[in-house]
Amino acid sequence: MASPSLLLLALALGLAVAAKSPYQQVLQHSRLRGRQHGPNVCAVQKLIGTNRKYFTNCKQWYQRKICGKATVISYECCPGYEKVPGEKGCPAALPLSNIYETLGVVGSATTQLYSDRSNLRPEIEGPGSFTIFAPSNEAWASLSAETLDSLVSNVNIELLNALRYHMVDKRVLTDDLKHGTTLNSMYQDLPIQIHHYPNGIVTVNCARLLKADHHATNGVVHVIDKVIATTTNSIQQIIETEDSLETLRAAVAASDLNSLLESEGQYTLLAPTNEAFEKIPRETLNRILGDPEALRDLLNHHILKSAMCAEAIIAGLTMETLEGTTLDVGCSGEELTLNGKAIIANKDVLATNGVVHFVNELLIPDSAKTLFELAQESEVSKSMDLFRQAGLSSHLTGSEQVTLLAPVNDAFKDGLPTVDSNMKNLLLNHIVKDQLSSKYLYHGQKLQTLGDRELRVFVYRNNLCIENACIAAHDKRGRFGTLFSVDKMLTPPSGSVMDVLKADHRFSTLVAAIQSAGLTENLNRPGTFTVFAPTNEAFRAMPQGELNKLMGNAKELANILKFHIADEILVSGAVNALVRLKSMQGDKLEISMKNHVIHINKEPVAESDIMATNGVTDSNCLSLLRRITLFWDFQHILQNIGRKQPVSLRPQERGDEPADPALEIFKQASALSKVKDKKKIISVELLKLHFAPVYSRLLARMKENSGGF
């Protein structure tokens, strides 16, 4: 029996043999799509209004588009097969003959003609093993008259050399055409560049294989869509010889990128023309040209890590630059696009170490921009107006390393605030010392602002917030500064929770209640609190007698107030779905967002995110305190019965026994159980329904304490 290691090796070898190249995979997909029309029928997508055809993968099949243009599906014989009159599909294999004869039956009769005229015919009819990348008839027809005339004149030597440059002296199938490799041609061993892309497209010197792997007795024929020319210059040499790249030539020399662009490798240079440099403001250009690091980032942002021919782009894809960021490379009809813009002036200028596309707009990466330049492409223009009015532009355009917390435009729906000294100080507290990255921020981190205030970082499951402002978009990292777009103007903390409550006249009753309950020290000490603060109006909603009774019972009052305090900080931006917090009293609070309003146990909050140094306060008008008081105020039960499962009467989640005064509710309920009014009957059974989880324990305790009803 074979050892396990040998079995694994055999399996790995089997998988390697079974693996197919991207071209073979799309060809197989086309076979599957065409099989209903008979054997060896392939489905191809044809670009409407052109002769361009593509074998496509599953995604492209369903999109029915090439470069954003609609396609039609046609069915034809797969490479290597032909029709038989009277039979379905393409059951017959093409007759196996030499390369010269094969050219005539695979759509390259013009190549066959020129092979005869240039005296190449005897060689490709005779013995040997060759591969020829044969231009299609349309490819020859697309050449200018001047170019074609230069090839067929001069005793046909130029034509012979051109054809031999399309040949390799060995049999090479598509599985052998590996991405980024070169083949030595039969013309002076000059290299032919091969690129085999994940979407199944194969290019030869940026000419696309139309139909591949046509076997012949003395080799193989691949039909391509262009007549290819020899390549002898590196990318750097192209830059040095093109007049339209004069500014780029100086920039490359200043950034010391010459050696990279003339080295071996496979790159794509998106070469900005002189026109591209002239389009940007002179001040911006001078700043970048005078900053070696920004200039290097700018140029590296125009260099892709691999060679990308235009023919390989049939849909959008993202490609990484040497600068470390990405560009969206796509196409629209015949035009190549970058980040959705058709700015390619000249494409597929082939070099020995890659390919050059001339672009007529400069692509400035974030890493070469100031904060103000970053903001021009973000939804924070109104914030920038505020910083300008406040005279803070110098912090956002110079070399000072800072992070800007810029509220998005939606934060100013009611108009921009007046810029006075207080607003200027607030804006200074939106500029954090040091250049930060949001992905490295951590919960509880302290940030120092230019206004000499300390801001806290809160990391939640679905959001990242700095004080009450949460980051609304991915940060943009510039040359010296980073831009954080946040959802609102932030409120730097000022004093403890008690300081905040005392400073706001709306909470005078609450302050008195906290003092009466002996909780002042708790809310002054360092810590993390969220206080759902009942306003004076909430207290006034209680009958005066009940309020006086409550304020006179420190133990009951403390228990109620603790239900309004969570022992952690939760800002409104962290509330997406339902969030549950444990109160200091022990029970859970349910916080949710509905129609952009925070709700506590389904009751709306009037105002949120009043920040304090040891917590955050939410003002909750006529809701939360009323809900808690119901356990001690039977009159509120009378007011709420009959509503659809009111929050105030929902069962408690915890099984802990409520404070003793709650027993009075049930005693009074027994006495009133037979009282009727015009609209409803208040019964013990209804109360049982609302208080089911704790009712049995309450009943047992009441019997024990009072001898039953």
C-alpha positions in Angstrom: 0.0 0.0 0.0 1.3 3.4 -0.9 2.3 5.7 2.0 0.1 8.7 2.9 2.8 11.1 1.7 3.0 9.4 -1.7 -0.8 9.6 -2.0 -0.8 13.3 -1.2 2.0 13.9 -3.7 0.0 12.0 -6.4 -3.1 14.1 -5.5 -1.2 17.3 -5.8 0.2 16.3 -9.1 -3.2 15.4 -10.3 -4.6 18.8 -9.3 -1.7 20.5 -11.0 -2.4 18.7 -14.2 -6.2 19.4 -13.9 -5.6 23.2 -13.3 -6.4 25.2 -16.4 -5.1 28.6 -17.5 -7.5 31.6 -17.3 -7.9 31.4 -21.1 -8.8 27.8 -21.0 -11.3 28.5 -18.3 -13.2 31.1 -20.2 -13.0 28.9 -23.3 -14.6 26.1 -21.3 -17.3 28.4 -20.1 -18.1 29.4 -23.7 -18.3 25.7 -24.6 -20.8 25.1 -21.8 -22.9 28.1 -22.9 -22.9 26.9 -26.5 -23.4 23.1 -26.0 -27.2 23.3 -26.6 -26.3 24.2 -30.2 -24.3 21.0 -30.8 -20.8 19.6 -30.1 -17.8 22.0 -30.1 -19.9 25.1 -30.3 -18.7 28.1 -28.4 -20.8 31.1 -27.3 -19.0 34.4 -27.8 -20.0 38.0 -26.9 -19.8 40.4 -29.8 -19.6 44.1 -29.2 -22.4 45.7 -31.1 -21.3 47.7 -34.1 -17.8 46.1 -34.3 -16.2 42.8 -35.2 -14.7 42.4 -31.7 -15.6 39.1 -30.1 -14.8 37.7 -26.6 -14.9 34.4 -24.8 -16.1 35.5 -21.4 -16.4 34.3 -17.9 -19.7 33.8 -16.0 -19.8 37.3 -14.5 -19.3 39.0 -17.9 -21.9 36.6 -19.5 -24.6 37.8 -17.2 -23.6 41.5 -17.5 -23.8 41.3 -21.3 -21.3 44.2 -21.6 -17.8 44.9 -22.7 -16.3 48.2 -21.6 -19.8 49.4 -20.7 -21.2 48.7 -24.2 -23.9 46.2 -24.9 -23.0 42.8 -26.6 -24.9 40.2 -28.5 -24.4 36.5 -28.1 -23.3 34.5 -31.2 -22.5 30.9 -31.6 -19.6 29.6 -33.7 -17.2 26.7 -33.9 -14.7 26.4 -31.1 -11.1 26.8 -32.1 -9.9 23.7 -34.0 -13.4 22.5 -35.2 -15.6 23.1 -38.3 -19.1 22.4 -39.4 -20.3 19.5 -41.4 -23.3 20.1 -43.8 -26.5 18.6 -42.5 -25.1 17.9 -39.0 -25.7 19.9 -35.8 -22.8 21.9 -34.3 -19.2 21.5 -35.3 -18.5 17.8 -35.1 -15.4 17.7 -37.3 -11.9 18.7 -36.3 -10.1 20.9 -38.7 -7.8 19.0 -41.0 -4.2 18.9 -39.6 -1.9 20.5 -42.1 1.2 22.7 -42.0 1.2 26.3 -40.6 0.9 27.9 -44.1 -2.3 25.9 -44.9 -3.7 26.5 -41.4 -3.4 30.3 -41.7 -5.9 30.2 -44.6 -8.6 28.5 -42.5 -8.4 30.3 -39.2 -9.1 33.9 -40.3 -5.5 35.0 -41.3 -5.5 34.7 -45.0 -3.6 38.0 -45.3 -0.8 36.6 -43.2 -0.8 33.6 -45.5 -0.6 35.9 -48.5 2.3 38.0 -47.1 4.1 34.8 -46.1 4.1 33.8 -49.7 5.1 37.3 -50.9 8.0 37.5 -48.4 9.3 34.0 -49.2 8.5 32.7 -45.7 6.2 30.1 -47.1 8.8 27.3 -47.6 9.8 27.6 -44.0 6.3 27.3 -42.5 5.4 24.6 -44.9 8.5 22.5 -44.1 9.5 20.4 -41.2 10.1 22.0 -37.8 8.2 23.2 -34.7 7.0 26.8 -34.8 4.5 29.1 -33.2 3.2 32.0 -35.1 1.1 34.9 -33.7 -0.8 35.6 -36.9 -2.5 39.0 -37.3 -6.1 38.7 -38.4 -7.2 40.0 -41.8 -8.7 43.0 -40.0 -5.4 43.7 -38.2 -3.6 44.0 -41.5 -6.4 46.2 -42.9 -6.2 48.6 -40.0 -2.5 49.5 -40.8 -2.0 52.9 -42.4 -1.1 52.9 -46.1 2.3 54.3 -45.3 3.1 51.6 -42.8 1.9 48.8 -45.1 3.8 50.2 -48.0 7.1 50.3 -46.0 6.6 46.7 -45.1 5.9 45.3 -48.6 8.6 47.3 -50.4 12.4 47.0 -50.3 12.5 43.5 -51.9 10.2 42.3 -49.1 13.0 42.2 -46.5 11.0 44.4 -44.0 7.9 42.2 -44.5 9.9 39.0 -43.9 11.5 40.5 -40.7 8.1 41.6 -39.5 6.6 38.2 -40.0 9.6 36.4 -38.3 9.1 38.8 -35.3 5.7 37.2 -35.0 7.2 33.7 -34.7 8.9 31.5 -32.1 10.9 28.5 -33.0 9.0 26.1 -30.7 5.5 25.0 -30.1 3.8 27.2 -27.4 0.2 26.7 -26.3 -1.8 29.1 -24.2 -1.1 27.1 -21.0 2.6 27.9 -21.7 1.9 31.6 -22.2 2.6 32.7 -18.6 1.9 36.2 -17.4 4.9 38.5 -17.5 7.2 36.2 -19.5 9.0 36.9 -22.7 9.6 34.7 -25.7 12.6 35.1 -28.1 11.3 35.8 -31.6 12.8 34.4 -34.8 13.9 37.9 -35.7 17.2 38.6 -34.1 15.9 36.9 -30.9 14.1 40.1 -30.0 11.7 39.6 -27.1 8.0 39.2 -27.3 6.1 40.2 -24.2 3.4 37.8 -23.0 0.6 38.8 -20.5 -2.0 36.3 -19.4 -4.6 38.0 -17.3 -7.1 36.6 -14.7 -10.1 37.4 -16.9 -8.8 35.0 -19.6 -7.3 37.6 -22.0 -3.9 36.9 -23.4 -1.8 39.6 -25.0 1.3 39.5 -27.1 3.0 42.9 -27.1 -0.4 44.2 -26.1 -2.1 42.5 -29.1 -5.0 40.3 -27.9 -5.3 36.6 -28.8 -8.6 36.2 -30.7 -8.4 32.4 -31.2 -5.6 30.4 -29.9 -4.1 26.9 -30.1 -4.8 26.0 -33.7 -2.6 22.9 -34.1 -0.6 22.3 -37.3 1.7 19.5 -38.3 4.7 21.7 -37.7 3.6 23.9 -34.9 0.7 26.0 -33.6 -1.1 29.2 -34.8 -2.6 31.9 -32.6 -4.6 34.6 -34.2 -4.1 38.1 -32.8 -5.9 41.5 -33.3 -2.9 43.7 -34.2 0.4 43.6 -36.2 3.1 43.9 -33.5 6.3 45.8 -33.8 9.7 45.4 -32.2 10.4 47.0 -28.9 13.8 48.3 -27.9 13.3 51.2 -25.5 12.8 51.0 -21.7 10.2 53.2 -20.0 12.9 55.6 -19.0 14.1 55.9 -22.6 10.5 56.6 -23.8 10.3 59.4 -21.3 13.6 60.9 -22.5 12.7 60.8 -26.2 9.1 62.1 -26.0 8.7 65.9 -26.3 5.3 65.8 -24.6 6.8 64.3 -21.4 9.3 67.1 -20.8 7.9 68.1 -17.4 7.7 64.5 -16.4 11.3 63.9 -17.4 12.4 66.7 -15.0 10.2 65.4 -12.2 11.6 61.8 -12.6 15.1 63.1 -12.5 14.4 65.2 -9.3 12.9 62.2 -7.6 15.7 59.8 -8.6 13.3 57.3 -10.2 15.4 56.9 -13.4 17.0 53.7 -12.3 13.6 52.1 -11.5 12.1 53.0 -14.9 15.1 51.6 -16.8 15.5 48.4 -14.7 14.1 45.0 -15.6 10.6 44.3 -14.6 7.0 44.8 -15.8 5.5 48.1 -14.9 2.7 50.3 -16.2 3.5 54.0 -16.4 0.6 56.4 -16.6 2.7 59.2 -18.0 1.4 62.7 -17.3 1.9 64.9 -20.3 3.1 68.5 -20.2 -0.6 69.5 -20.5 -1.5 67.5 -17.4 1.0 69.4 -15.3 -0.2 72.7 -16.6 -3.8 72.0 -15.5 -3.1 72.1 -11.8 -2.7 75.4 -9.9 0.9 76.7 -10.0 1.0 77.0 -6.3 0.1 73.3 -5.8 2.6 72.3 -8.5 5.5 74.3 -7.0 4.7 72.9 -3.5 4.9 69.3 -4.8 7.9 69.9 -6.9 9.7 71.5 -4.0 8.9 68.6 -1.6 10.9 65.4 -2.5 8.6 63.1 -0.6 5.4 64.5 -2.0 6.9 64.4 -5.5 8.0 60.8 -5.2 4.5 59.8 -3.9 3.0 61.7 -6.9 5.1 59.8 -9.4 4.8 56.4 -7.8 1.0 57.0 -7.9 1.3 56.9 -11.7 3.2 53.6 -11.7 1.3 50.3 -11.5 3.0 47.2 -10.1 2.4 45.1 -13.3 2.1 45.7 -17.0 -1.5 46.3 -18.0 -2.4 46.5 -21.7 -5.5 48.3 -22.7 -6.8 45.2 -24.5 -7.0 43.4 -21.2 -9.5 45.8 -19.8 -13.0 44.8 -20.6 -14.6 45.9 -17.3 -13.5 47.9 -14.2 -10.9 46.6 -11.9 -8.7 48.0 -9.1 -4.9 48.1 -9.4 -2.3 48.9 -6.9 0.3 51.6 -7.5 3.9 51.7 -6.3 2.8 54.5 -3.9 0.7 51.9 -2.1 -2.8 53.1 -3.0 -5.1 51.9 -5.7 -6.6 53.2 -9.0 -9.8 52.1 -10.6 -8.9 51.2 -14.1 -11.7 50.7 -16.5 -12.9 51.4 -20.0 -15.8 53.0 -21.8 -16.1 51.8 -25.4 -12.7 52.3 -27.0 -11.4 54.6 -24.2 -9.4 53.5 -21.2 -10.5 55.2 -18.0 -8.8 56.0 -14.7 -11.0 56.6 -11.6 -14.0 56.8 -14.0 -12.4 59.5 -16.2 -11.4 59.0 -19.9 -8.0 60.8 -19.6 -5.8 58.5 -21.6 -4.4 60.4 -24.5 -2.3 57.6 -26.0 -2.3 54.0 -24.9 -0.2 50.8 -25.2 3.2 52.4 -25.9 5.2 49.3 -25.4 8.6 49.3 -23.6 11.1 46.5 -22.8 10.1 46.6 -19.1 6.4 47.3 -19.4 3.9 49.6 -21.1 3.2 53.4 -21.1 -0.1 55.1 -21.3 0.0 58.9 -21.8 -2.5 60.7 -19.5 -3.6 64.3 -19.9 -4.6 64.9 -16.2 -2.4 64.6 -13.2 -3.3 62.0 -10.6 -2.4 63.5 -7.2 -2.5 61.0 -4.4 -3.8 61.9 -1.0 -0.3 61.5 0.4 0.8 64.6 -1.6 -2.1 66.8 -0.6 -2.7 69.4 2.2 -5.7 69.1 4.4 -7.6 71.7 2.4 -6.9 69.8 -0.8 -8.1 66.6 0.8 -11.3 68.4 1.8 -12.0 69.4 -1.8 -12.9 65.8 -2.6 -15.0 65.3 0.6 -18.4 66.4 1.9 -16.9 68.9 4.4 -16.8 72.1 2.3 -18.9 74.0 4.9 -16.5 73.0 7.6 -13.7 74.4 5.5 -15.5 77.7 5.2 -15.7 77.9 9.0 -12.0 77.2 9.5 -11.2 79.9 6.9 -13.5 82.4 8.6 -11.9 81.6 11.9 -8.4 82.4 10.5 -7.2 78.8 11.0 -6.1 78.1 7.4 -2.4 78.1 8.3 -2.9 74.9 10.4 -4.4 73.1 7.4 -2.0 74.1 4.6 1.4 74.0 6.2 3.8 71.3 7.4 2.2 71.1 10.9 1.3 67.5 11.7 -2.3 67.5 12.8 -5.6 65.6 12.4 -8.7 67.5 11.4 -12.1 66.5 12.7 -14.3 68.0 10.0 -18.1 67.8 10.4 -19.8 66.8 7.1 -22.1 69.3 5.3 -25.2 67.5 6.7 -24.2 68.7 10.1 -25.1 72.3 9.1 -28.6 71.8 7.7 -29.7 74.8 9.7 -26.9 77.0 8.4 -23.4 77.8 9.5 -22.9 79.1 13.1 -21.5 82.6 13.6 -17.7 82.6 13.9 -16.8 84.4 17.1 -14.1 83.9 19.7 -16.1 80.9 21.3 -16.6 79.3 17.9 -12.9 79.8 17.1 -11.9 78.0 20.3 -14.3 75.2 19.5 -12.8 74.9 16.0 -9.3 74.7 17.5 -10.6 71.7 19.5 -11.5 70.0 16.2 -7.7 70.0 15.3 -5.8 67.3 17.1 -2.1 67.4 17.6 -0.2 64.7 15.6 -1.2 63.0 12.4 -3.3 60.0 13.3 -4.9 57.0 11.5 -8.3 55.9 12.6 -7.4 52.2 12.4 -4.9 52.6 15.2 -7.2 54.5 17.6 -8.2 52.5 20.7 -11.0 52.8 23.2 -10.2 55.2 26.0 -7.3 56.9 24.1 -6.8 60.6 25.0 -6.2 63.1 22.2 -4.8 66.6 22.7 -6.2 69.5 20.6 -4.7 72.8 19.5 -7.2 74.3 21.9 -5.5 72.5 24.8 -8.4 70.3 25.5 -8.4 66.5 25.9 -10.7 64.4 23.8 -11.6 60.7 24.4 -11.9 57.9 21.8 -14.8 55.5 22.0 -14.7 52.3 20.0 -18.1 50.6 19.5 -19.1 47.6 17.6 -20.4 49.6 14.6 -18.7 53.0 15.0 -15.6 54.9 16.1 -16.3 58.1 17.9 -14.3 61.0 19.4 -16.4 62.4 22.2 -19.9 62.8 20.7 -18.7 63.0 17.0 -18.4 59.7 15.1 -16.3 59.2 12.1 -18.6 59.3 9.1 -16.2 58.2 6.3 -12.8 56.6 5.9 -10.0 59.0 6.9 -7.8 60.6 4.2 -4.2 60.8 5.0 -2.4 63.8 3.5 1.2 64.9 3.3 1.3 66.3 6.9 -2.4 66.1 8.1 -5.1 63.5 8.2 -8.8 64.3 7.6 -11.5 62.6 9.7 -15.0 63.4 8.4 -17.3 63.3 11.4 -21.1 63.3 11.7 -21.5 66.5 13.8 -19.7 69.3 15.6 -18.1 67.7 18.7 -18.6 68.9 22.2 -15.4 68.8 24.3 -16.2 67.7 27.8 -16.4 70.4 30.4 -16.6 69.4 34.1 -18.0 66.3 35.7 -21.6 65.1 35.3 -22.6 67.0 38.4 -21.0 70.2 37.0 -22.9 69.8 33.7 -26.2 69.2 35.5 -25.7 72.2 37.9 -24.9 74.5 35.0 -28.2 73.7 33.2 -31.3 75.2 34.8 -33.4 72.4 33.2 -32.0 69.9 35.7 -32.4 71.8 39.0 -34.9 69.3 40.4 -32.7 66.4 39.3 -29.7 68.0 41.1 -31.7 68.3 44.3 -32.8 64.7 43.9 -29.2 63.5 43.4 -28.1 65.4 46.5 -31.1 64.1 48.6 -30.3 60.5 47.5 -26.6 60.9 48.4 -25.3 60.3 44.9 -23.4 63.5 44.4 -20.0 62.0 45.2 -20.6 59.2 42.7 -21.3 61.6 39.9 -18.3 63.8 40.7 -15.7 61.0 40.9 -13.7 59.9 37.8 -15.4 57.2 35.9 -17.5 56.4 32.9 -21.2 57.2 33.1 -24.2 57.7 30.8 -26.9 59.6 32.6 -30.4 59.7 31.2 -31.3 62.9 32.9 -35.0 63.7 33.7 -35.8 67.4 33.2 -37.7 69.5 35.6 -40.7 69.0 33.3 -40.4 65.2 33.9 -40.6 65.7 37.6 -43.6 68.1 37.3 -45.5 65.3 35.5 -45.7 63.5 38.9 -48.4 64.4 41.4 -46.9 66.8 43.9 -47.7 64.5 46.8 -46.0 61.6 45.3 -43.0 63.7 44.3 -42.7 65.0 47.9 -43.0 61.5 49.2 -40.3 60.3 46.8 -37.9 63.2 47.6 -38.3 62.4 51.3 -37.3 58.7 50.9 -33.5 58.7 50.2 -33.4 54.9 49.7 -36.2 54.8 47.1 -35.0 57.9 45.4 -31.4 56.5 45.0 -32.8 53.3 43.6 -34.8 55.2 41.0 -32.0 57.5 40.0 -29.5 54.6 39.7 -31.9 53.2 37.0 -31.1 56.4 35.0 -27.3 55.9 35.2 -25.3 53.4 33.1 -21.8 52.6 34.2 -20.3 53.2 30.7 -20.3 55.9 28.1 -22.6 55.5 25.2 -22.9 58.4 22.6 -25.8 58.5 20.2 -23.6 57.8 17.2 -23.0 54.3 18.6 -26.6 53.4 18.5 -27.6 51.6 15.3 -29.5 48.5 16.3 -30.8 47.9 19.8 -28.2 48.4 22.5 -28.6 47.2 26.1 -26.9 48.8 29.0 -26.8 47.7 32.6 -27.9 50.4 35.0 -26.4 51.1 38.3 -29.6 49.9 39.8 -29.1 46.5 38.2 -31.7 46.3 35.5 -31.1 46.7 31.8 -31.8 49.7 29.7 -32.7 49.4 26.1 -31.4 52.1 23.8 -32.4 52.3 20.2 -32.5 54.7 17.2 -35.8 55.5 15.4 -36.2 58.2 12.8 -32.8 59.7 13.9 -34.1 60.0 17.5 -32.6 58.1 20.4 -35.2 56.1 22.4 -34.8 54.7 25.9 -37.0 51.7 26.5 -39.0 52.9 23.5 -39.5 56.5 24.8 -37.9 59.4 22.9 -35.0 61.4 24.2 -35.3 65.2 23.8 -31.5 65.9 23.6 -28.5 63.7 23.6 -24.7 63.8 23.9 -24.1 66.5 26.6 -20.5 65.6 27.3 -18.9 65.6 30.7 -15.4 64.6 31.7 -16.6 61.5 33.4 -19.6 60.7 31.2 -22.3 61.8 28.9 -25.8 63.1 29.7 -29.0 62.6 27.8 -31.9 64.8 28.5 -35.0 62.7 28.5 -38.2 64.7 28.7 -41.4 63.1 30.1 -40.3 59.5 29.5 -37.6 57.7 31.5 -38.3 58.9 35.0 -42.0 58.5 34.5 -41.4 54.9 33.4 -39.4 54.0 36.5 -41.8 55.8 38.9 -44.6 53.6 37.8 -43.4 50.9 40.1 -44.1 53.2 43.0 -47.0 55.3 41.7 -50.2 53.3 41.1 -51.9 56.3 39.6 -49.6 56.0 36.5 -50.7 52.4 36.1 -54.2 53.6 35.8 -53.2 56.0 33.2 -51.4 53.5 31.1 -53.6 50.4 31.2 -55.4 49.9 27.9 -52.4 51.0 25.8 -50.8 48.5 23.6 -48.2 46.9 25.9 -46.8 50.2 27.3 -43.1 50.2 28.1 -44.0 51.2 31.6 -45.7 47.9 32.2 -43.4 45.5 30.3 -42.0 42.7 32.5 -38.6 43.3 34.0 -35.8 41.1 32.5 -34.2 40.4 35.8 -35.7 38.1 38.4 -34.6 40.3 41.3 -37.3 41.3 43.6 -38.4 45.0 43.4 -38.1 47.4 46.3 -40.7 46.9 49.0 -42.9 49.9 48.0 -43.8 48.0 44.9 -45.9 45.7 47.1 -48.3 48.6 47.6 -49.3 48.5 44.0 -50.7 45.0 44.3 -52.4 45.7 47.6 -54.2 48.7 46.0 -54.9 46.7 42.9 -56.7 44.1 45.0 -58.9 46.8 46.6 -59.7 48.3 43.2 -60.1 45.1 41.3 -63.9 45.4 41.2 -64.1 49.1 40.5 -65.5 49.9 37.0 -65.5 53.0 34.9 -67.0 53.7 31.5 -64.1 52.6 29.4 -62.3 49.7 31.2 -62.2 47.4 34.2 -59.0 47.4 36.2 -58.4 43.9 37.5 -55.7 41.9 39.2 -55.6 39.6 36.2 -54.6 42.4 33.9 -51.8 43.4 36.3 -50.7 39.7 36.5 -50.4 39.8 32.7 -48.1 42.8 32.8 -46.0 41.7 35.7 -45.9 37.9 35.0 -42.2 37.3 35.6 -42.3 38.7 39.1 -45.9 38.3 40.1 -45.7 34.9 41.8 -42.8 36.1 44.0 -44.5 39.4 44.8 -47.7 37.5 45.8 -45.8 35.2 48.1 -44.1 38.2 49.8 -47.3 40.1 50.2 -49.0 37.1 51.9 -46.1 36.8 54.2 -46.0 40.5 55.1 -49.7 41.2 55.2 -51.6 38.0 55.6 -53.0 37.9 52.1 -55.4 40.2 50.3 
